[in-house]
Amino acid sequence: MDDEKTRAISTALELASVLDPTSRYLPELVELIEHTPEAQQLRMLRTESRAAHLIPPEYLSHFSLTQFVELSLVTPETAWMRFSRDEDAVLQKLLAQLPSHGVIVSLPCSTGLEVLSLLTLVLEARREPDLRIVGLDKNPELYESIAAGRIPPTLFAAMPGRCRAILAPAGASTVRAELLKGVCFQPIDIRTLTPATALTADLLLCRNLLGFFVPEVQVTILQNCLSLIGPQTVLMFDEYAISSPKGRAVREWLHTGGFRAMQESGTIFLRPS
């Protein structure tokens, strides 16, 4: 077994100690690695892994085999406008009420589609797009194209008509320059909170992350999120991390912290003022 393949398996096994043991992704990926003779051949089998269904093929060539293994295990679901009707309505209200120059944080932001979806909602909810949207993710390679205002072909092909208001008139797949000024991305590993950030969010979205991990790691991630949370911060999680049996640690953390669910949605939480 060559060194690169050995590192890939090591990464998978290391992650196994913190991943939800009921996750099917780990055995699927380890089996794929072990039954592929060489690392070069494994790289050619990217179409068979979970990451291949979540990350545009234009991105995959940027990652080493070890990075690819991690992405296959913990990459959050990412798509345009991944909000339920209730969540969409509540977000519209929240965005309309946020103070001028308020901060919205997407964690983890993956390819940046959630950031651009939020930008669409901001345009719909406010006369002026005067909010700052920050995408945080461990892998800057995932968001570097959108951070530069370029929407890769695969993502652009799936772009709903509702989101096309963010596009520059002269560039079919380019974000309007004046809107891009209010968007930024930063690399951060939320499991270790490195590198540190001085951000305080008015609205923090942490979706499709907590459900991957065992309860102890869920709580560690939430505790790290406290550095981003102020007294008026609104939190948004995915329904699976809240409502499923494995969401017990998340629910207890929210209760202890004094957060309550907004009536319209069971995924959005705020602290009583």
For each residue, the residues with C-beta under 8 A, 3 or more apart:
1: 5 6 9
2: 5 6 38 39
3: 6 7
4: 7 8 39 64 65 66
5: 1 2 8 9 33 36 38 39 42 65
6: 1 2 3 9 10
7: 3 4 10 11 65 66
8: 4 5 11 12 33 39 42 65 66 68 69
9: 1 5 6 12 13 30 33 34 69
10: 6 7 13 14
11: 7 8 14 15 66 69 70
12: 8 9 15 16 26 29 30 33 69 73
13: 9 10 16 17 30
14: 10 11 17
15: 11 12 18 19 26 70 73 74
16: 12 13 19 26
17: 13 14
18: 15 191 213 214 217
19: 15 16 23 25 26 73 74 212 213 214
20: 23 211 212 213 214 246
21: 214
22: 246
23: 19 20 26 73 212
24: 27 28
25: 19 28 29 50 72 73
26: 12 15 16 19 23 29 30 73
27: 24 30 31
28: 24 25 31 32 49 50
29: 12 25 26 32 33 49 50 69 72 73
30: 9 12 13 26 27 33 34
31: 27 28 34 35
32: 28 29 35 36 42 45 48 49
33: 5 8 9 12 29 30 36 42 69
34: 9 30 31
35: 31 32
36: 5 32 33 41 42 45
37: 41
38: 2 5 41 42
39: 2 4 5 8 42 43 65
40: 43 44
41: 36 37 38 44 45
42: 5 8 32 33 36 38 39 45 65
43: 39 40 46 65 68
44: 40 41
45: 32 36 41 42 48 49
46: 43 49 51 52 57 60 68
47: 52
48: 32 45 52
49: 28 29 32 45 46 52 68 72
50: 25 28 29 53 54 72 73 75
51: 46 54 55 60 68 71 72 75
52: 46 47 48 49 55 57 60
53: 50
54: 50 51 75 76 77 78 110
55: 51 52 59 60 71 75 78 110 111 142
56: 59 60 111 152 153 154 155
57: 46 52 60 61 154
58: 61 145 152 153 154
59: 55 56 62 63 111 141 142 145 152
60: 46 51 52 55 56 57 63 68
61: 57 58
62: 59 141
63: 59 60 67 68 71 139 141
64: 4 67 68
65: 4 5 7 8 39 42 43 68 69
66: 4 7 8 11 69 70
67: 63 64 70 71 139 141
68: 8 43 46 49 51 60 63 64 65 71 72
69: 8 9 11 12 29 33 65 66 72 73
70: 11 15 66 67 73 74
71: 51 55 63 67 68 74 75 139
72: 25 29 49 50 51 68 69 75
73: 12 15 19 23 25 26 29 50 69 70 212
74: 15 19 70 71 209 212
75: 50 51 54 55 71 72 78 110
76: 54 108 110 207 208 209
77: 54 82 208
78: 54 55 75 82 110 111 113 114 208
79: 82 113 158
80: 113 116 117 155 158 159 160 163
81: 88 117 120 160 162 163
82: 77 78 79 113 114 117 207
83: 87 88 91 117
84: 87 88 239 265
85: 88 89
86: 89 90 264 265
87: 83 84 90 91 236 265 267 268
88: 81 83 84 85 91 92 121
89: 85 86 92 93 264
90: 86 87 93 94 262 264 265 268
91: 83 87 88 94 95 118 121 125 236 268
92: 88 89 95 96 121 124 125
93: 89 90 96 97 125
94: 90 91 97 98 203 234 268
95: 91 92 98 104 121 122 125 126 131 203
96: 92 93 125 126
97: 93 94
98: 94 95 102 104 131 202 203
99: 102 202
100: 128 130 131
101: 130 131 132
102: 98 99 131 132 202 203
103: 131 132 133 134 199 200 201 202 203
104: 95 98 118 122 131 132 133 134 201 202 203 204 205
105: 133 134 135 136 199 201 203 204 205 228
106: 109 114 115 118 133 134 135 136 205
107: 135 136 137 188 190 204 205 206 209 225 228
108: 76 136 137 138 190 206 209
109: 106 112 114 115 135 136 137 142 143 185
110: 54 55 75 76 78 113 114 137 142 143
111: 55 56 59 78 142 143 146 155
112: 109 115 116 135 142 143 145 146 147 185
113: 78 79 80 82 110 116 117 146 155
114: 78 82 106 109 110 117 118 135 205 207
115: 106 109 112 118 119 133 135 143 146 183 185
116: 80 112 113 119 120 146 151 163 166 175
117: 80 81 82 83 113 114 120 121 163
118: 91 104 106 114 115 121 122 133 205
119: 115 116 122 123 129 133 166 175 179 182 183
120: 81 116 117 123 124 162 163 165 166
121: 88 91 92 95 117 118 124 125
122: 95 104 118 119 125 126 129 131 133
123: 119 120 126 129 165 166 179
124: 92 120 121 165
125: 91 92 93 95 96 121 122
126: 95 96 122 123 129 130 131
127:
128: 100
129: 119 122 123 126 178 179 182
130: 100 101 126 182
131: 95 98 100 101 102 103 104 122 126 182
132: 101 102 103 104 182 183 184
133: 103 104 105 106 115 118 119 122 182 183 184
134: 103 104 105 106 183 184 185 186 199 201
135: 105 106 107 109 112 114 115 143 147 183 184 185 186
136: 105 106 107 108 109 185 186 187 188 190 197
137: 107 108 109 110 140 142 143 185 187 188
138: 108 187 188 189 190
139: 63 67 71 142 143 187
140: 137 143 144 147 185 187
141: 59 62 63 67 144
142: 55 59 109 110 111 112 137 139
143: 109 110 111 112 115 135 137 139 140 146 147 185
144: 140 141 147 148 185
145: 58 59 112 148 150 151 152
146: 111 112 113 115 116 143 149 150 151 152 155 175 185
147: 112 135 140 143 144 183 184 185
148: 144 145
149: 146 168 174 175 177 180
150: 145 146 173 174 175
151: 116 145 146 155 156 159 173 174 175
152: 56 58 59 145 146 155 156 173
153: 56 58 156 157 173
154: 56 57 58 157 158
155: 56 80 111 113 146 151 152 158 159
156: 151 152 153 159 172 173
157: 153 154
158: 79 80 154 155
159: 80 151 155 156 163 164
160: 80 81 163 164
161: 164
162: 81 120 165
163: 80 81 116 117 120 159 160 166
164: 159 160 161 167
165: 120 123 124 162
166: 116 119 120 123 163 175 176 179
167: 164 171 172 173 174 175 176
168: 149 171 174 175 176 177
169:
170: 174
171: 167 168 174
172: 156 167
173: 150 151 152 153 156 167
174: 149 150 151 167 168 170 171
175: 116 119 146 149 150 151 166 167 168 179 180 183
176: 166 167 168 179 180
177: 149 168 180 181
178: 129 181
179: 119 123 129 166 175 176 182 183
180: 149 175 176 177 183
181: 177 178
182: 119 129 130 131 132 133 179
183: 115 119 132 133 134 135 147 175 179 180
184: 132 133 134 135 147
185: 109 112 115 134 135 136 137 140 143 144 146 147
186: 134 135 136 197 199
187: 136 137 138 139 140 195
188: 107 136 137 138 193 194 195 197
189: 138 192 193 194
190: 107 108 136 138 193 209 221 224 225
191: 18 217 220 221 224
192: 189 224
193: 188 189 190 196 224 227
194: 188 189
195: 187 188
196: 193 227
197: 136 186 188 227 228
198:
199: 103 105 134 186 228
200: 103 228 229 230 233
201: 103 104 105 134 204 228 229 230 233
202: 98 99 102 103 104 230 232 233 234
203: 94 95 98 102 103 104 105 233 234 236
204: 104 105 107 201 225 228 229 233 234 235 236
205: 104 105 106 107 114 118 236
206: 107 108 209 210 221 225 235 236 237
207: 76 82 114 236 237 238 241
208: 76 77 78 211 238 240 241
209: 74 76 107 108 190 206 212 213 221 241
210: 206 213 218 221 222 237 238 241 247 250
211: 20 208 238 240 241 244 246 247
212: 19 20 23 73 74 209
213: 18 19 20 209 210 217 218 221
214: 18 19 20 21 217 218
215: 218 219 246 248 249
216: 219 220 249
217: 18 191 213 214 220 221
218: 210 213 214 215 221 222 241 249 250 253
219: 215 216 222 223 249 253
220: 191 216 217 223 224
221: 190 191 206 209 210 213 217 218 224 225
222: 210 218 219 225 226 250 253
223: 219 220 226
224: 190 191 192 193 220 221 227
225: 107 190 204 206 221 222 228 229 235
226: 222 223 229
227: 193 196 197 224
228: 105 107 197 199 200 201 204 225 233
229: 200 201 204 225 226 233 235
230: 200 201 202 233
231: 271 273
232: 202 270 271 273
233: 200 201 202 203 204 228 229 230 270 271
234: 94 202 203 204 268 269 270
235: 204 206 225 229 254 259 268 269 270
236: 87 91 203 204 205 206 207 267 268 269
237: 206 207 210 241 242 250 267 269
238: 207 208 210 211 241 242 267
239: 84 242 243 266 267
240: 208 211 243 244 247
241: 207 208 209 210 211 218 237 238 244 246 247 250
242: 237 238 239 247 250 251 266 267
243: 239 240 247 266
244: 211 240 241 247
245: 248
246: 20 22 211 215 241 249
247: 210 211 240 241 242 243 244 250 251
248: 215 245 251 252
249: 215 216 218 219 246 252 253
250: 210 218 222 237 241 242 247 253 254
251: 242 247 248 254 255
252: 248 249 255 256
253: 218 219 222 249 250 256 257
254: 235 250 251 257 259 269
255: 251 252 258 259
256: 252 253
257: 253 254 271
258: 255 271 272
259: 235 254 255 269 270 271
260: 269 270 271 272
261: 265 266 267 268 269
262: 90 265 268 269 270
263:
264: 86 89 90 268
265: 84 86 87 90 261 262 268
266: 239 242 243 261
267: 87 236 237 238 239 242 261
268: 87 90 91 94 234 235 236 261 262 264 265
269: 234 235 236 237 254 259 260 261 262
270: 232 233 234 235 259 260 262
271: 231 232 233 257 258 259 260
272: 258 260
273: 231 232
